[in-house]
Amino acid sequence: MALFIRQDEEKSELQTRLATELQERAKDRAKLADRPDGVEDSEYIKNTKTTTSLAWIWILIVFVTIGIIIWLMAISF
């Protein structure tokens, strides 16, 4: 459960320091979360290619081929 403090009450110096420290930790964690799998630079993406707009056709060809193979196996029995 959370401890609610009224807004008109002043925070002590300790509470202020703790709040600041927690905010800094949260910012540091947020920066690390943006990196995929802990990668610190973009070297892993060097020499890669983006998927073309015709990728869906290759997927369709694969599904049709699998469907034809299953159909041929079904009619051979």
Residue pairs with C-beta under 8 A, 6 or more apart in sequence:
5 11
11 19
32 38
